[in-house]
Amino acid sequence: MTPISLVGPTPADHESSSRLEVLLREAGLYETSDELAAREDVLRDLQAIVDRWVKRVTAQRGFPDGMAEQATALLIPFGSYRLGVHGRGSDIDALVVGPSYIDRDHDFFAVLGGVLAETEAVTELQPVPRAHVPVIKMRFRGVQVDLLYAGLCLPVVPRDLDLRDRSVFRGMDLASARSLNGVRVADELLRLVPDAGAFRTTLRCIKHWAKARGVYSNVMGFLGGVGWAILVARVCQLYPNASPSMLVPRFFKIFTQWKWPNPVLLRDIEHDDGGELALRLPVWDPRRNPRDKSHLMPVITPAYPCMNSCYNVSHATLRTITEQLQIGNGICQQEILKSGPGGAGGWDALFQPFQFFKAYKSYLKVAVKVAGGEADLREWKGWVESRLRQLVSRVEMATAGMLLCHPNPKAYTAKPHDLHCTSSFFVGLSKQQQQPQVPFDLRATTEGFKQEVYTYEFWRPGMELEVSHTRRKDLPSYVLDQILPPGHLKRKRAAESSSSPPLSSASGDVKKVAAAGGTGSVPERKRQCCPSSILSGSWH
C-alpha cells in the first residue's frame, strides 16, 4: 500500500507534538510508574489464580497427578495495554488460553467465576456468557478487568505458545477465535505501523477526542478501541515519516473525505488457502457473505480471520461520527494548522466535550430500574445498553428517516433509594430541515423495543425498563447534577422561578468552530430541533 507522502517533521512540528503530549499527560492519559506497577501486580495475581484454577480442574477430570501439576493456562493482556496506550483508569483486557478439556460454560464461567467471587480483591463481578465475545467483567483491586477465554485443541498449553501461527485456530470454536483475535490484532497493528511511537501518541489523541465528542463506544454503535486504532494505523501507513502533530490533522482530513462503505484495510485480507490447513473460519468478504455487504463502515482487522471491527455502526451512529469528524477537521484546519509554529491553542479546542444536552431540545429517556442492588443494576443496564442500537434503528425506520436519533454512550445513574436503583440513557431527537410539522407516534415502536429487551435470558422480577419522551428543560436532577457545574442547578431553579430560560440552545463548541471556518455542528446547521409537539405523548 503506497504512502501518500514521505515528508518528515520540521522543528516546529516536533515542538507542536511535544505540546500535544503535554496536554495528553495533563489529561491523565499516561500512567505514573507506581500506577503501572500496580497494574502489573494485578496481572501477576490474576495469573496465579488462573494457574491454581486450571490445576484444580485438571485434577477433577481424573488426569494423573503429574499432569495436574504441570497443567497451565496463559493470561495474555491485549487491547490498549498491549498496544501501549493505556492511561489512568484504563481497563485491562486479558485472554485466558486453556487446554482442550476446559469447558467455557462450566469451568471458566462457573468454576473460575466462583473462585473470583470468593477472592477479596474482586468486586463488581459480572459474567456475560452469552455476549458476542463471552466475558467475565470485574474490578480487581479497583482496576476494571475484562477476562476472555480461548480453548486450544491441545491437552497442554505450551508456555512459549506462538499466537501468530494460524495453526492455533485448529479445532477452535468461533467464540474462542473471536477472543483470540484481540491479541493477534494488537500484535499485527504494531507490526504494520512504520513508527510505533508516533502511532501511540496519535492514537491516544484520537481516543481522547472520540471520548470527549461522544463517539467512543462499540456496544452503542460507534467505534471502540480497535476501530479507532485501525483508522490511526492506516493514516500512519500513508504518512510513514510524519510526527503526531502532522498525523492528527491528516487523520481528520482523510476520514472526513472517506467514501463509506469502502473498507479501511491495513493489508490484503487473508483467506483460507483451501488446502489441508484450511480452517474455514468466517472472513469478512462482501462478495460471498450478504451480511458483510450490509455493513456501513467496514474497518477490517489485519489478522486472520479478518473481521469488521465496526459491524455495530448504524445509519444514525455513522451520521454522528461523520459530523464529529467534520467538526474535528474544521478545528484542525482553522485553529491548529494556522496557530503558528509550535502553537498549542488549537489542541485545547479539539478536545472540548460535545454538549449533548445543549444540542437538542427533545430526547428519548431510557430508564433502567432494578429493585435489587448495584450488582443487579450493572447486569440489567449492560443488557439494555447492548440493545439500544435496536431502539435507534426502530425509531428512524418507523419515521421513514424524518426523525433523526443521536444516542449518548454515557449512562446517568441516580443515587440508590430503598434498594431501588435507576440509571438512564438518552437519545437526542431532531428532524431535518424542510420536513413538515407532523406528529410522530412512537408508542408502538418503543413498546416493541421493550418487549425485545424483556426477552433477556436472565431476567428477574424487579428488572424494569421505561422509555419516555423528555424535553431538555425537564431533565432529571440526577442528570443535571452530573453535567452542570457545582451550584449551577440551584441558580437554574432560581432562574426558572423568575421565568428565565433554563439552558442556552447553542453549543459553545459549535459557535467557536462556526466562527473559525463555518464548520459548525451539523445538528445546528442542517437540522431543526424536534419540538415536543411533533411527538404524541410519552410512553411507559
N, C-alpha and C positions, 0 to 999 in steps of 0.2 A: 504494500500500500504506500504509494508515493507521497512524501511530505509536500505541504504547500510552500513552506519556507524553511530555510536552514539558518536564517539570521539569528544571531545571538544577542544577549542583552547589552545595553550600554551601561556606563556607570550610574546614570540616572535610573535605569531600570532596576539595577541591583539595589539602589537606595530605596526605591519605591517598594521592592519586595521585602526589604528589611522592615520598613514601616508597617507593611501589611502583616508581617509575622508578629510584630509587637502588638498590634491590635488583636490578633488571634490569641496571643498569650494572655492579654488582659481580659479577654472574654472567657478564659478558663478552658481553652481548647488544647492545652498541654498539661500533662501531669507533672507534679514535682517528683523528685527521686523517692521520697517517702511514700507517696501515693502509688507509684509504680511498684515499689517493693511490696506494699500491701496487696496489690493485685496479683503479683507473682505468688504470694503466700496463699491466696485463695485458690489458685490453680494447683499448687502443690498439695494442699489439703484435700481438694476435690479428687485429685489423682489417687491419694491414699485411700479415700472412701471407695472409689471405683475399684481399686485393687482388692480390697477386702471383700467387696460385693461379688466380684467375678470368681474369686476363690471359693466363696461360700456357695454360690450357685453350682459351680463345678463339682464340689463335694456332694451336694444334694442330688446331683444327677447320677451319682454312683460311680464316677470315674475313680481310677486308682489315686491313692494319696499323693503319689509323686506328681501326677498330672495336675491335681488341685493346687499343689504348692507352686507349680510353675505357671499356672494359668495367669494370663494378663489381659488387660483391656487398655487401650490407649486413650488418653484425654488430649485432644488436639484443639487448641483455640483457632478461631478464624474470624472473619468479619473485620471490624475496624482495628481490633487488637493485632491481628495477623498482618494487616496492611500497614500498621504503624501510624494510624491516625486517630487513636483513641485519646480521649481527654478526661477531664474531671467529670465524674458521674457517668461515664460511658459504661454500657453494659458489656458483659463478656459472652460472646457466642462460642460454645465449645461442643465438640463432637466426641462421643464415646464410640470407639471402634472395638467391637467384641467378636468372639468366635461364633461358629455356626450354630452351636447348640443353645445359644442365648435367645430367648423369645422376647420380642419387643413388648408385647402387651403385658405378659405376666412378669418376666424377670426385670425388665427395665422400668416399666411404669408402676407395677405393683410392688415388687421386691425392693428395687433401688429407691423407688419413691417412698416406700415405707421407712427405709434406712434414713433418707434425708429428712423425713418428717420428725424422726426422733433425734436429729442432730441439733444441738443447741445453737449452732451458728446459723442455722437455716430458718428463715422467716418467709412469709408470703408465698408458700409453696403452692404451685398451681400446675398440675399435669394437664396437658392438652393432647390426648392420644388421637383425636380424630381430625387434627389440623392437616392442611395440605402437606406440611412438613411437621410430623409429630414432635412435640417438645415438652420438656419439663421446665417451667419457669419458676424462679425463686430468687430470693436475696440471700447471699452468703456473706455474713459479716457486713451487711449493708450494701454489698455490690450486687447489682442485678445480673443474674446469670440465666442464659437460655441454653439448656442442655439437650442435644440431639443424639440420636443413636443410629449407627450403621452396622449391620452384621455381615461379616465376611463369610465366604464359603470355605473356611479353613478351621480346623479344630484348634489351632494355636495361632495367636496373633503375634507375628514377629515384632520385636522392639524396633527393628530398623525398616519397618514397612515403608515402601515407596508408593505413595498415593498418586504419583504422576503416571504410573503404569496402568494402562487401561484394563489389565487383567484383574485388577481388584474388583471390578464390577461383575465378574463371572459368578452366576448363580445368585446375584443380589436382587432383592425385591425393589420396587420402584421407590418406596419411601426411603429406603437406605440409600439409593442412588441420589435422590434429591438432597438428602442430608450430607452425604459425602461431597457433593458438588461444591458446597460452600468453601471447603478447604482448597479444593483443586482450582476453583475460580480465583481465589485470592492469590495463590501462588502463580497462576498464569498471568494475572494482571501485572504483578510486579516484574515478571519476566518480559512482558511485552512493552512496557513503557521505557523510553530511552533514558530518562533521568528520574530515578525513584524519589529523590529529594524534592525536585520541582513538582512531581506528581502529588506527593503527600501534602505539601503546603497548599497547592491549588485545590486539592480535594477537601482539606479542612475548611478552606474559604467557601467553597461551593456548598458544602453541607451546612455550614453556619448560616449562609444566605438562605438556603432552602428551608431550614427550620424557622428562621425569622419571618419568612414570607408564607409559611403555612403550606408548603408543598413537599414535605418530607414525611411520608407515611405509606408504606407499601400496602398495608391492610385496608387503608381508606381509598386506594386507587391512585395515589400519587407515586412518586419514586422512593424506594428505600435506599439503604446504603450501597447495595450492589449496583443498582441502576445509575445512581449519580457517579459512582466510581468508574463505571464503564464509559460514561459520557466524557468524564475528565480525561481518562486514559486515551480516548480517541483524539482529543484535542492535543494531548502531549505527543501523540504519534505524528500529527500533522505539522507540529512546530517543535521538532525534537531538541532544539538548542535554546528554546525560549525560557525565560525566568517566570516565576509565578505572576508577577505584576504584568507580564505580557500575555500569559496564558488565560487569565481570568477574563479580560475584555474579549479575547478571541473566542472563548467558550460561549459567551452570550451572543456574540455576533453569529457564530456558526449555527447554534441551535435555535436562534430566532428565525433564521432563514431555512432551517431544515424542512424538507418536504416529507412529512409523515404520510403514509406508513412505510417509507423507505427505511430499511433496517440499519441500525448502527452496529458495525462489525469491527472487531479488533484484529481478526484474522479470518481466513476462509473457514466455513463451517465444516467440521469433521464428521463424516458419515461412517457407518459400518462398511467394511470392505467386502462384505458378502462371503468371506471365506470361513474357515473353521473358528476364527476368533470373533466372528460376528456376535455382538452382544444383544442386538435388537432392542436397545433402549430408545424411547421416543426422542427424536431430534427435531428442533424447530425447522420446519420446511413447509411453507405455504403452498408449494406446488403439489404436495402429497396429502397434507393434513388440512381439511376445510376449517377446522377451528383456528389454526395458525393464521389462515388467511383473514380472519376477522379481527386480528389484533391491531390496535390503533397506533401503538407506539413500541415497535419491536426494538429492544435494546438487548442484544444477544450475548449471552455468557460465552467466554472464549474457550472453555474447557469442555471436552466431551463428557456427557451428552449435552450439546449446546441447547440452551433454553432461552425463552424470552423472559428476562428478569422483570419486565413491566407488563405482564399479561393482565394485571388488575386494572390498568388505566382505562377509563371510560371516556365517552364524549365530553362529559362535564369536567372531569379532572384534567383531561388533555387541554381543554379550553383554558382552565385556570393556570395550568403550568405554562402554556404559551403566553398568556397575559403577563405572568410574572417574569418570564424570560424577556419579554419586550420591555418591561419597566427596568429590569436589570441592565439590558443593553443600552437603554436611554441614559441611565446614570453613568455607565462606563464611557459612553461617547461624549456626554456633555459635561461631566464633572471629573472623572478620573483621568481620562486621556488629555483633558485640557487644563488640568490643575497645575501643570508646570513640572519641571524636573524634581523628582523625589516628593511630589505633593502627596498628602495622605488624606486630605479632606474628603475626597470622593469615596474613600473606603468606608468611612462612617456612614455616608448616605446609602451605600449599597446594603448595609446590614440593618437598616431601620425596620422594625417589625411592621407587618401588614396589619392595619387597623380594621380587623374583620367586623367588629361591631359598630364601626362608623361607615362601612362601605354599603350597608343595606339597611332598609327600614323594616323589612319583614323576614321572618325566619321560621323554619320548622324546628321545634324543640323536641328532641327525642330523649325522654326522661326514663332512665333505667333505675328501677327501685327493687330493693330486697327487704325482707323482714328479718334477715339474719345480720351477721356482722360484716366486717370488711372483706373477709375471705370470699363470702358469697357474692359480694358486690363485684370484686375483681373478676370472678368467674363469669357472672352474668353480663357484666359490662364488656368483657372481652368477646363474648359471643355476639352481642348486639353490634359491637364495633365492626366485627368481621362481616356483618350483613348490611351495613349502612350503604355500601355501594349499590345494593339492590333497590333501596328506597330512592336514591338519586335517579337511577335509571327508570324506575317505575313512574316517578313524577314527570320527568321530561318526556317519557313516552306517552303518558296519559294526556299531556297538554300539547302534544304534537310539536314539542320543542319551543313553544311560545313562552313557557315558564322555565327559566334557567336556574340551575342549582349550583351552589358553591359549598361543599362540605368543609367543615372546620375539623382538622385532625385532633384538636385538643378537647379533652373531656373536662367538665367543670363539676366538681363534687361538693355537695353541701355537707355541713357538719352533721354527724350521726345524731339522731333523736330517737330515744327509746328503742334502740336496736334497729331502727329503720334508717336505711342509707339510700341516698339518691345521688345519681351522677347524670349529667345531661350533655348530649351532643347537640350541635346546632348546624343547620344548613341554611346558608344565605339564599334568599329568593329575589329574583329580578326578572324583568321581561325586556326583550329587545325593543328598541325604539320603533315607532311606526306600527306597533301592534295595537289592535282595537282594545278598548277597555271592556273586556268580557270577564265575567266571574269564572273562577276555576273551582270546581267542587272536587276536592281530593279525599273525601271521606272514604270512598270505596278503595282508593289507591293505598291509603295509609292502613286501612283495615286489612287489606291483603298482605301488606308487609308485616303487620303484627302477627298474623296467622302463620306466616312463614317463620318468623323468629321463634314463635312458641313451639315449633317442631323440634327444638333443641333436645338432644337425646338425654341430657342430664337435668332437664327442667324439674324444679321442685316448687311446691306451693310457697308463695311469698315472693317469687320472682315475677315482677310485673314490668310492663312497658307501656308508656303513654306517648303518643305522637300528637302534637298540637301546634297550631299557628300562634306565634307571638310576635309582637312588634318591638322595635328597639326600645321604646320608652317603657315597655313592660317587662324587660329582662329581670330575672330573679335576682334578689340581693346578693346571693352567694356567687353569682356570675360577676356582678358589678364589683364586689369586694376583691375579685381576682384580676380585674382588668383596669380598674381605676386607681389613681394614686391615693395614698392614705389621706383620709379626711375629705376626699372628693365626694364620697357618697352623701355625707351629711350636708355638704354645700349644695349638692344636686337636689336633695329633698327640700331644702330650704328654697331653692330656686323654683322648684315645681309648685310649692305653695303660693308663690307670687306670680305663677303663670309664665315663668321663663321657659324657653325651650330646653329640653334635657341634654341633648348632645348635638354637637355640630354634625351636619350631614356630609361634610367634606373631609377626606382623609389628608392629614398633613403631608404624608409622603407623596400623595397624588399631586397636591399643589406644587410641591418642590420640583418634581420631575417635569410637570407640565410647563412650569416657568423656565426650566432648563432647556427643554427642546421639544415640547409638545407631545411627549410620550407618556401622557397621564394614564391613570388606571382605566382599563377597558370598561369596568362597570360604570365609571363616571362619564366616559366619552361615548360609549356605544349603547349603553343600557339605560333603562329607566328603573328606578327602584320600584318594587312591587307594592303598591298601596294595599292596605288591608281590605279595601272594598272589592278587590278582584278575587278574594278568597271567600268561599262560602263556609262561614262558621269556623269553629275549632273542633278538633277531633280527639277523642279519648278512646 
